[in-house]
Amino acid sequence: MMNTQLTPCKVKICGLTNVDDALVAYHAGADLLGFIFFAKSPRYVAPEMVAPIAQQVHALAQQDARTVHLVGVFVNEPVARVQTTLAQAGLDLAQLHGDEPPHMLEVLGGRAYKALRPADNAAAQVQATQYAGQAGAARAITQPGWMLDAYDPNEYGGTGKKADWTVAAGLAQEYAGLLLAGGLTPQNVAQAIRTVQPWGVDVASGVERAPGQKDHDLVAEFVKAAKFASPP
């Protein structure tokens, strides 16, 4: 049975590196703000730089009675370092975007979800069984259960390549809480939502003027397009 989108799609603006961009994303209506702690990424930001941003956003969210999750993106970091960084930066969730084993999600106790980057449909099915199956339906109401990103043999993400929406649509019906990433822009996000019917969508390069520097108009356009996308 199709999982018709009954509520507005959640939106994650990722690759934030400064307070101005984070506040623009927040005021535009983003539900999740992402900060990348992978040193090789052009969108890398140090945890100590994120902490004051997180404080401001959390204070605004409390004042506005909004739920906004702040997410740290990690690539092949030890569990202890992930936990320490989340605490240091004042973040809510960890996005595991490397080659982390499934049990790491259990150790992080509901504060993490796995990004999958399958090379093809067969790999997508295997990875979803390993990682997305841990996402409970109740949990997925309030936070991501898993992410599907585009495959790249040399990069862990942020490539601007589009994920396979057909594969994503099939998996979205089977595993709760899909956060769809990969090549999304203000121009194509509504179609992606209608095709895949994900829990949420994630964008980084699609709303930038340069890596790590958001185009504020594009951020607003992306959130608006995602929120007003209609189910088929």
C-alpha positions in Angstrom: 0.0 0.0 0.0 1.3 3.4 -0.9 2.4 5.6 2.0 0.7 8.8 1.0 2.3 12.0 2.3 -0.2 13.4 4.8 1.9 16.0 6.5 4.5 18.5 5.0 7.8 16.9 4.2 10.5 17.5 6.7 13.5 19.5 5.5 17.2 19.3 6.5 19.6 22.0 5.4 23.0 20.5 5.6 26.6 21.7 5.4 26.1 24.8 7.5 29.2 26.6 8.6 28.1 29.9 10.1 25.4 31.4 12.3 23.9 33.6 9.5 23.2 30.6 7.3 21.9 28.6 10.2 19.5 31.3 11.2 18.3 31.8 7.6 17.6 28.0 7.4 15.8 28.1 10.8 13.6 31.1 9.9 12.8 29.6 6.4 11.2 26.7 8.3 13.9 24.0 8.1 13.2 21.1 10.6 16.8 19.9 10.8 20.1 21.7 10.5 23.2 19.8 9.6 26.9 20.4 10.5 29.7 18.3 8.9 32.5 17.1 11.1 34.4 15.3 8.3 37.7 17.2 7.9 38.1 16.4 4.2 34.7 18.0 3.4 34.7 21.6 1.9 31.8 22.1 4.4 33.7 21.0 7.5 33.2 23.0 10.6 34.8 22.6 14.0 32.6 21.5 16.9 33.6 24.6 19.0 32.3 26.8 16.2 29.0 25.0 16.1 28.3 25.2 19.9 27.2 28.9 19.9 25.1 28.4 16.8 23.4 25.5 18.4 22.7 27.6 21.5 21.0 30.3 19.5 18.9 27.9 17.4 17.8 25.9 20.5 16.8 29.1 22.3 14.8 30.3 19.3 13.1 26.9 18.9 12.1 26.9 22.6 10.8 30.5 22.3 8.8 29.6 19.1 7.6 26.2 20.4 9.2 24.5 17.4 11.0 21.2 17.1 14.3 21.6 15.3 16.9 18.8 15.3 20.5 19.8 15.0 22.6 17.1 13.4 26.3 16.3 13.3 27.5 14.5 10.2 30.3 12.0 10.9 32.4 9.7 8.7 34.1 6.7 10.3 34.6 8.2 13.7 34.7 6.1 16.9 31.5 6.0 18.9 33.2 7.8 21.8 34.2 10.7 19.6 30.7 11.0 18.2 29.2 11.1 21.6 31.8 13.7 22.8 31.3 15.9 19.8 27.5 15.8 20.1 27.8 16.9 23.7 30.5 19.5 22.9 28.6 21.1 20.0 25.1 20.8 21.7 23.6 18.7 18.9 20.7 16.3 19.0 21.5 13.6 16.4 24.4 12.0 14.6 24.3 11.2 10.9 26.7 8.3 10.2 27.8 8.9 6.6 30.8 6.5 6.3 31.2 2.7 6.6 30.0 2.4 10.2 28.7 -1.0 11.3 25.0 -1.5 12.2 25.7 -2.0 15.9 26.9 1.5 16.1 23.4 2.7 15.8 22.4 0.6 18.8 25.3 1.9 20.9 24.3 5.5 20.2 20.8 4.7 21.6 18.4 6.3 19.2 20.5 9.4 18.7 21.8 8.3 15.3 20.8 7.3 11.8 22.7 5.8 8.9 23.2 7.3 5.5 23.2 4.7 2.7 25.0 5.2 -0.6 24.2 2.1 -2.5 25.8 1.5 -5.9 22.7 -0.2 -7.3 19.3 -1.6 -6.4 20.8 -4.9 -5.1 23.1 -3.0 -2.8 20.3 -0.8 -1.7 18.2 -3.7 -0.6 21.0 -5.2 1.4 22.0 -2.0 3.1 18.4 -1.1 3.9 17.9 -4.5 5.6 21.0 -3.9 7.7 20.5 -0.3 8.7 17.0 1.0 7.8 15.3 -1.9 9.5 16.4 -0.5 12.8 14.2 2.6 12.3 10.9 2.1 14.2 7.8 3.7 12.8 7.1 5.6 16.0 10.6 7.0 16.1 10.4 8.1 12.4 7.5 10.4 13.2 9.9 12.8 15.0 13.3 12.2 13.5 15.0 10.5 10.5 15.1 6.7 10.5 17.7 6.5 7.7 19.0 8.4 4.7 19.5 7.5 1.1 22.2 9.4 -0.8 23.7 9.2 -4.2 26.5 6.8 -4.9 30.0 8.0 -5.6 33.0 5.7 -5.4 35.3 8.5 -4.3 33.2 10.8 -2.1 31.1 10.3 1.0 28.5 12.9 0.0 27.9 16.5 -1.1 28.6 15.6 -4.7 25.3 17.1 -6.1 24.6 13.8 -7.8 21.0 12.7 -7.8 20.0 9.5 -6.0 17.9 6.9 -7.7 14.3 8.0 -7.0 12.8 4.7 -8.2 14.9 2.7 -5.8 14.2 5.2 -3.0 10.4 5.1 -3.6 10.3 1.3 -3.2 12.4 1.4 0.0 10.4 4.3 1.4 7.3 2.0 1.5 9.2 -0.7 3.3 11.3 1.2 5.8 10.0 4.1 7.9 11.7 7.5 8.2 13.5 8.0 4.9 15.5 11.2 4.6 16.2 11.6 0.8 19.4 13.3 -0.3 21.4 13.6 -3.4 21.2 16.3 -6.1 18.1 18.0 -4.7 17.4 21.6 -5.7 14.5 24.1 -5.3 13.6 23.1 -8.9 13.3 19.4 -8.4 12.5 18.8 -4.8 8.7 18.9 -5.2 8.9 16.2 -7.9 11.2 14.1 -5.7 8.7 14.3 -2.9 5.8 13.3 -5.1 7.8 10.4 -6.6 9.5 9.0 -3.5 7.1 10.2 -0.7 10.0 10.4 1.9 9.7 11.4 5.5 12.1 14.2 4.7 14.6 15.7 2.2 18.2 16.8 2.7 20.1 19.5 0.7 23.6 20.9 0.9 25.1 21.8 -2.5 21.7 22.6 -4.1 21.3 25.7 -2.0 24.8 27.1 -2.1 26.7 29.9 -3.8 30.0 28.2 -2.8 30.8 25.1 -0.7 29.8 25.9 2.9 28.2 29.2 1.9 24.4 29.1 1.5 22.5 31.2 -1.0 19.8 32.6 1.3 17.2 32.9 -1.5 17.7 29.3 -2.6 17.4 28.1 1.0 14.0 29.8 1.3 12.9 28.6 -2.1 13.9 25.0 -1.3 12.0 24.9 2.0 8.9 26.5 0.5 8.9 24.0 -2.5 9.4 21.0 -0.2 6.7 22.1 2.3 4.1 22.8 -0.4 4.8 19.8 -2.5 1.5 17.9 -3.0 1.1 14.1 -2.9 0.2 12.5 -6.2 
